């Protein structure tokens, strides 16, 4: 008698296999009015954002924390390193963040079906 085939996740760690495929794009929106929400609005408008822009528009130094939160919520924020030398650090790099045009299009199409975080 042959033993039945074992259907198990590839890791073998006992994790549950999905019954249906998750949506290809459905990030969660941050709480309205929060710093991540303000950063996301800038990015969804097709603009890039760096710390100088964020400080100017929000009076907050917490852009990296806002981007980290957006990534945890499923937003594929891209980071581009930009050279910004200073007198004390000629090799200084700063981060500029953006969303791809494809991501912005998907967000516009899927926005109504995703959680708005409120």
N, C-alpha and C positions, 0 to 999 in steps of 0.2 A: 504494500500500500504506500502510495506517495504522500508525503506531507504537503499540506496546502501551502501555496506561495504566501510569504509574509509581505504584507504591504506596510511599509514603514518609511518614515521620513529619511532622507538621505544621510542625515547626521547620526541616525540610530539613537538619538537621545530621548525618544519617546514624545517628540512634539507632535501636535495634531496637524494632519494634512488639511488644507483648506477644501471646503466643499465646493465653493465657487471662487473664481479668480477675483482678486480685489480690483477696484477700478484703477485704470491706468494713471489717472491724475485726479486727485481729490484731496488737496491739502486743507487743513483747518485754518480758518481766518482767526487772527488774534482778536482780543477784546477791543472793541471800538474805543478810540481815544488813547490807547496805550502807545508807548514808544514803538513796539514792533508794528502796530497797526499804522502808525505814521510813516515808518520806513517802508512798509509794504505798499502803501498808497503811492509813494514816490516811485518805487520800482515798477509797479503795475502801470504807471503812466509812461513807461518806457525810458525813464531817466536812470542814470547811474547815481550812486551816492557814496560820498566818502565822509570822513569824520568832520572836516571843515563845513561841508554842506549841512550835516546833521546838527552840529552845534549851532549853526546860524538859524536853522529852521525850528529847532526844538529847545534850545538852551540846555541841551544834555550832552554829556560826554559818553553816553552808554550805547553807541551804535553797535559795537561788537556784541554786546549782550542782546540787543534787539535782533540782530542777524542770527545769532545762536538760537534764539527762541523761534524765529521763523523757520529755521532748518528743522528744529524739533517738531514743528507743526506740519512738516512735509513740503515746504517751499524749497525748490532747488536753486538757492541763491548762489550765483557765481562770484568768485573772488578774483580780482585782477590786481597784481602788485604793481604799484606805480612808484617810480623813483622820485623822491622829494628830498634832495640833499639839504643839509643844514650846515652851519658853521661847525658845530660840534660833532655831527655825524654825516660825513659826505656820502656814505653808502646807504642812507636811510630809505626805507621803503614804507609806503602806506598802502592800505587796502582800499580798493574801490569795488563796490558791490553792484551787481546788476542781475536782472532776470533775462533769460533768452527770449527772443521774439516768439518762439514756439510756446514757451511757458506762458507768456502774456496772453497769447491767443487761446490756449487751453483754459486759462483762468476765466477769460471772458465767456467762453462757451459753457464751462462747468460750474461757474460761480453760483448759480441758483441752487444747484444740487448739493453743494458742500456745506459743512457746518460753518457758521459765522462766528463762533467763539463767544457769543454774547450771553 
